[in-house]
Amino acid sequence: MGDYFKYFKVSDGTEVEYVDMGGTGKTFFYVPGYGAGADFPGMLFSVLKDKFRCISITHRGFAPFDGVHKGTPATGELGTAQAARDIKELIEYLGLDDIIMLGYSMGGHVVFSYIEQFGCAHLAKVMIGDMTPRLINDETWKHGLLQGHYTAEQYQIDLELMKTDYMKFNLYFLYQSVFPHTADEPRDFIFTEEMKKKIDEYAASYGVPGLTGDTVAYIPKEKWAAYREYWKSMGEADFRGMLKDIVVPTAIVYTVPGSVYEYGAGEYLCEHIPDAVAYPMEGCTHNTPHEAKLPEFARIICEFADK
């Protein structure tokens, strides 16, 4: 994807990185999740590029995984609301319309924020992948992060931990993401040696020499503050009230049994978005739609686009 990295300046002067695969089909705009760069959907784009013009963006403070491209600097406001504004400016810069926009994981929150700020301008269809409209759980809401177990108290603990030991936070979250979990499984937020062993085995399955859980989860210390701002913006958000404003056809892709989110979050979105259809992906964790289940994920995208 190296030749496809491009840069443009948004209104506050920040140089934003994006990928544009070109092509003459419908525009498919992939909004990346937490920490991911514009190259993250590269394998997905390789499957879809003959059918769509594939575009993605690197949010401020994040960088591609290739270690070569510079990403987008952590300048100006950071968080999902600003990420949505950057996307709006990119859409207008490229002159795009009738977009099929997929927000996966945190990217789903960015899409919610986009519609909250701009309505469904330039959007033909929307896809939300494995995300909840509200992360924090309480006595009235059990469809948030970690299958209903992530509380306001733990959120505040994590915000503090991100300042001093981001790796500790990230390893626990990685374990929750890549392995299947159920809502009745207790979460004590303690990272154990057994978890570390399983993450190392997961990393080794990629077949890359020397790859471990620590290297997969590693974030340079100078980036911790930016990552924390995105986590903070997600924790503060509650998009349940704006779901009625998503007035274009919408696909809700959720994983079963899930890992980070439980499928009740997907069912809630389907019930509260006017023209929504559910695409449950059986036998999936938060990560597998982009890995072992990539062909099925691509099929769902194409099927929904053709409806």
N, C-alpha and C positions, 0 to 999 in steps of 0.2 A: 504493500500500500504506500510505499515511500513516495512515489511520484505524485500521489494524490493529496498530500498535505498542503494546505494553503492557509493564508493568513489575511485577516482584514481588521481594520480599526473600527471599534464601536464608538458611540458618541462621546464617551468619557476619555477616549484616547487609548484604551486598552487594546492590545493586539491579540485577537482571538484566533485560535487554531481550529481548523475544520478539515474534514475530508469530503471530497466530492468525486464520486466514481464516474460521473458523466452518464451518458446513455440517454435514450429517448423515451423510455417508459414513464410510468407514473412515478412521482417523487416519493421515495420512502425515506423519512427522516428518523434516524435512530437517536434517541436521547439517552446518553449513558448514565449509569448508576454511580454510586459512591466511589470516588477515587479513580474511575475509569476514564481513559482518554478517548479521542475520536477513533483510534485504531482498535478499540475493544471489540466492535462488531465485525472485525475483519473476516473471520471465518463465515459468519452469517452473510456478509456482503458478497463473498465469493460464490455463494449459492444463489443469491438473489439478483446479482448485477445484470444478468441478461434480461430480466423482467422489469427492473426498476432503475431509476436514477437514485443511487444510494448516497445519502449524506449523513454525516455525524459531526459532532462538535466536541471540543475539549473544554470543560467548564474551568473557570478561573481557579488557579491554584493546583490543578491536576495536570498530569503529563502522560503521554502515551507510554505503553509498557516496553517499547523497543529500546529505550535508553538513548535514543539518538535525537529525536525531535524535541523541541523546546517546550511544547505544551502552551498553556495560557498562563500568564503570570497572575499571582495573587494580589492584584491591585484593585482599588475601589471596593465596593461592597461585595461581600462574599455570601453565598447561600442560594437556596433554590429560587427565590424571587428574582435575584439578579441574573441567575442562569437563564430563566425564562425570558428576561428582557434581552439578553444577548442573542438568544435564539430568534426572537422577533426581528432584531436588527439584521441577523444573517439572512433570514427569509426574505426580507425586503431588499437587502443588498444583492441577493441572487435572483430576485424577481420571481420567487416561487409562488405557486398557488395549487389548490386542490391536492394538498399534501396528505399522505398517510403517515401519521406520526405515532411512533412507538416509544413510550417511556418505560424502561425496565428498572425495577427496584427504585432507587432514589430518583431515577429519571421519570418515574410515574408522578412523584411529587412536583417535579419541574413542569410536567405537562399540566397538572392540576393548577399550578400557579400561573402558567401561561394563559389558560382559559379564564381563570379568575381575574386576570389583569386585562386581557384583550378579547375575551369571548372566543369564538371559534374562527377568528379571522385566519384565512389562508388554509384552513383545515378541511379536508373532505371526510376523513375518517380518523379515529383515534384508537390506539391500542395501549392498554395498561398491563404491564407484566409484573406479576407477583409483588404487589404493593398494597398498602392499606391507606385509607384517607387520614388516619391518625395513628401515630406510633405509640403514644402513651396509653396504657390500660388503667382503668379504675373500676369502681363498682358498677358503672353504667356502660362500660365499653370493654369487651374482651377480644376484639379482633385486631389488636395492635401488634407491635413487634414481639418476637419470640413467642408466637402463638398464644398471646394473652398474658404473658408473664412479665412484661417490661413495664415497670411502674415509674411514676414521677420521681420517687426516691432513688431508684437505680439510675435513672437518666442523669440526675444531678451528680451521683457518684461517678458515673462515666465521664461527665464533662470535666470533673476535677482530675480523674485518672489520665485523661488525654493530655493534660498539661505536663505530667511527670513521667508517665510510662505508657506511651501510646501502644507500644508493642503488646503489652499485657492485655489491653483492651482489644486490639485487633486480632490476636490469636484466638481469644475466646469467641469473638464474632465470626471468625473464619470457620471455627469448628461448628458453630451453629448453622452456617450457610451451606457447607458442603456435605453434611451428613443428614440423613433423615431423622426427624423428630416428630413427636406427637404432642398435642395440647395438654395431655394429662401427665406428661413427663415433667418432673420438677426442674427448675433452673435455679441453681444457687450462685451462679456467676463466679465460680471458683475454677480457675484453669488448672487442670490436673496433669500429671505426668502421662496418664493414659490417653488423655486428649492430645497431648503433644506427640505421642507415639503414632496415633492415628493420622494426625495432620502430616507428619513426616512421610508416612506410607502413601497418603494421598499425593503429596508433592512428588514422590519418587515415581508414581504411576505415569507421570508425564514423560519419563524417559530422558530427562535432561540431567547430565552429570552434575552432581553437587547440589541439586535443587532440594531444599528442605522446607519445612513449614515456616521457619524463621525467614528464609529468603522470599517466600511467597507473600508473607504478611508484612515484610519490611517497608517502612515509610521513613524517609530521611527526617531527622529532627526538625529541620527548617520548614518542613511542610505540616508539622503537627497542628499549628495554629489554624491554618486554612482548613484542614480536614475537620477540626473541631467546630469551626463556624458552620460548615454544612450540616454536621450532626445536630448542632444547636438549632438551626433553621428547621430541620425536619421535626425535632422534638417539640418545637413551639407551634407547629402548624396543625390545623384541624380543618380538613377540606370537606367534611361531611355536608356542610350547608351549601356548597357550591355545585354539588354533583348534578343537580337539576339543570344547571346551565350548560352541561355538555350535550349539545343538541345535534351533534352529528353521530352517525353510526359508530358504535364503540365496541371493541372486543376486550373482554376481561380474561386474560390468560393467568391461571393460577395453578400452583403445583399441589399434588396430592401424593403422599400425606403432607408434604411440605417440610419446611425446616425453620426458616426465619419467620414466615407467616403461615397461618393456618387457613384452610380453604374457605372458612366463614367470612374472611375479609373479601374474597372474590365474590362470594354470593351476595354480600351486602352491597357491593358496587353494582352488581347486576340489578338488584332490586331498586336502586336509587338513581341510576342513570337512565334517562327516558328510553333510549334506543340501544340497549346493551345486550350482547350475546356472550355466553360463557364458553370458554375453551379450557376445561380442566386438563392438565397434563398428568396422567397417572404415573406413579413410580418415580416422581421427581422431587428433588430438593431445589433450593433457590438457585443453585449453580447449573444443574444438569440441562436446562433448555439450551444453554450455550455450549454444552460439552457433549455428553453421550446422547442427548435427545435433540441435537441440532437439526437433523432432517425433519423431525416431527414439528419442531418450532417453525422452520421455514415453510413447511406445508401449511400450517395454520395461518401464517402471514399471507401467503398466496391465496388461500381459500377465502379469507376475510376480504382481501383486496378485490377479489373477483365477484363478491356478492352484489 
